[in-house]
């Protein structure tokens, strides 16, 4: 397995994974919209996407978003998207992607990486086994009702 930073030439490998990730979170499959979203991210370089390959097949990805902590006055990363193809789970790919996030944060002198996931995500045991701490203090979000997305 190898993990590389995604570039525009990896778009065709990322789209099916990203679409499957969205379907996992109960969104309607939309490969064309996924392609446009990822293309914008890669062209603008406003996020960092890593892609995992096993035997020349794209099997997982991780998506980091830049942010800051005002209190510590330092950069942070938000790890909002992490996905491994269901046929390649429990093979260390998720662990490798999470470790890549940690290494990138160290390299870029980030204070921390905030990992966002649903409270019932079955991968939580993995995060906690790797030293990620649940932060119960950060539990509120506001959703713009004018920008609704399709759900199954």
C-alpha positions as CSV (number, residue, x, y, z in Angstrom):
1,X,0.0,0.0,0.0
2,X,1.1,3.5,-0.7
3,X,-0.3,6.9,0.2
4,X,0.2,9.9,-1.9
5,X,-1.0,13.5,-2.0
6,X,-3.7,13.7,-4.6
7,X,-3.2,15.9,-7.6
8,X,-5.6,16.6,-10.5
9,X,-4.5,13.5,-12.4
10,X,-5.9,11.4,-9.5
11,X,-9.4,12.8,-9.9
12,X,-10.7,9.7,-11.7
13,X,-9.5,7.5,-8.8
14,X,-10.9,9.8,-6.1
15,X,-14.4,10.3,-7.5
16,X,-15.8,6.7,-6.9
17,X,-14.3,6.7,-3.3
18,X,-15.7,10.2,-2.5
19,X,-19.1,9.3,-3.9
20,X,-19.2,6.0,-1.9
21,X,-18.2,8.1,1.2
22,X,-21.1,10.4,0.7
23,X,-23.5,7.5,0.2
24,X,-22.2,6.0,3.5
25,X,-23.4,9.3,5.1
26,X,-26.9,8.8,3.5
27,X,-26.4,11.2,0.6
28,X,-27.7,10.4,-2.9
29,X,-25.0,9.2,-5.3
30,X,-23.8,12.0,-7.5
31,X,-20.5,11.2,-9.2
32,X,-20.6,14.3,-11.4
33,X,-21.1,16.7,-8.5
34,X,-18.4,14.8,-6.6
35,X,-16.0,15.2,-9.5
36,X,-16.7,19.0,-9.7
37,X,-16.3,19.4,-5.9
38,X,-13.0,17.5,-5.8
39,X,-11.7,19.2,-9.0
40,X,-12.3,22.6,-7.4
41,X,-10.4,21.5,-4.2
42,X,-7.5,20.2,-6.2
43,X,-7.3,23.2,-8.6
44,X,-7.6,25.7,-5.8
45,X,-5.4,23.7,-3.5
46,X,-7.6,24.9,-0.6
47,X,-7.6,21.5,1.1
48,X,-5.2,18.5,1.2
49,X,-6.4,15.1,-0.1
50,X,-4.4,11.9,0.4
51,X,-5.2,8.8,-1.5
52,X,-4.3,5.2,-0.6
53,X,-3.5,2.7,-3.3
54,X,-3.2,-1.1,-2.8
55,X,-2.0,-3.1,-5.8
56,X,-2.5,0.0,-8.1
57,X,-6.1,0.4,-7.1
58,X,-7.4,3.4,-5.2
59,X,-8.8,2.0,-1.9
60,X,-9.2,5.0,0.4
61,X,-8.7,8.7,0.9
62,X,-8.4,11.3,3.6
63,X,-9.3,15.0,3.3
64,X,-7.8,17.7,5.5
65,X,-9.1,21.3,5.7
66,X,-7.0,24.2,6.9
67,X,-8.2,26.2,9.9
68,X,-6.8,27.9,13.0
69,X,-7.2,28.0,16.8
70,X,-7.5,31.6,17.9
71,X,-6.8,30.6,21.6
72,X,-3.4,29.1,20.7
73,X,-2.9,31.3,17.7
74,X,-1.8,28.3,15.6
75,X,-2.9,26.5,12.5
76,X,-5.0,23.3,12.8
77,X,-6.3,20.7,10.4
78,X,-9.9,19.5,10.3
79,X,-10.1,15.9,9.2
80,X,-13.6,15.9,7.9
81,X,-13.4,13.0,5.4
82,X,-11.9,9.6,5.8
83,X,-13.0,6.6,3.8
84,X,-11.7,3.1,3.0
85,X,-13.5,0.9,0.4
86,X,-15.5,-1.7,2.3
87,X,-13.5,-4.5,0.5
88,X,-10.3,-3.2,1.9
89,X,-11.2,-2.4,5.5
90,X,-9.3,-3.9,8.5
91,X,-6.1,-4.0,6.5
92,X,-4.4,-1.0,8.1
93,X,-5.4,1.5,5.4
94,X,-7.4,3.7,7.8
95,X,-4.6,3.6,10.3
96,X,-2.1,4.6,7.7
97,X,-4.3,7.5,6.5
98,X,-4.8,8.7,10.1
99,X,-1.0,8.5,10.7
100,X,-0.5,10.5,7.5
101,X,-2.8,13.3,9.0
102,X,-0.7,13.3,12.2
103,X,2.6,13.5,10.2
104,X,1.3,16.4,8.0
105,X,0.1,18.3,11.1
106,X,3.5,17.9,12.7
107,X,5.3,19.0,9.5
108,X,3.1,22.1,9.2
109,X,3.3,22.8,13.0
110,X,-0.4,22.5,13.6
111,X,-1.6,22.5,17.2
112,X,-4.0,19.6,16.5
113,X,-6.1,17.7,14.1
114,X,-9.8,17.8,14.7
115,X,-11.5,14.6,13.4
116,X,-15.2,15.1,12.7
117,X,-17.5,12.0,12.5
118,X,-20.9,10.9,13.4
119,X,-21.4,9.7,17.0
120,X,-22.4,6.3,15.9
121,X,-19.6,5.8,13.4
122,X,-18.2,2.2,13.9
123,X,-14.6,3.4,13.3
124,X,-14.6,5.4,16.6
125,X,-12.9,2.4,18.3
126,X,-10.0,2.8,15.8
127,X,-9.6,6.5,16.5
128,X,-9.5,6.0,20.2
129,X,-7.1,3.1,20.0
130,X,-4.7,5.4,18.1
131,X,-4.7,8.1,20.8
132,X,-7.4,10.4,19.4
133,X,-9.5,11.9,22.2
134,X,-13.2,12.6,22.1
135,X,-13.9,16.3,22.7
136,X,-17.3,16.6,24.2
137,X,-17.0,20.4,24.5
138,X,-17.3,20.9,20.7
139,X,-20.7,19.7,20.1
140,X,-22.8,22.4,18.4
141,X,-23.3,23.1,14.7
142,X,-25.6,25.4,12.8
143,X,-27.0,24.4,9.5
144,X,-28.0,26.9,6.8
145,X,-31.6,25.8,6.0
146,X,-31.3,27.6,2.6
147,X,-28.6,25.2,1.4
148,X,-30.1,21.8,1.8
149,X,-28.5,18.7,0.2
150,X,-30.2,15.6,-1.0
151,X,-30.5,12.8,1.5
152,X,-31.7,9.3,0.9
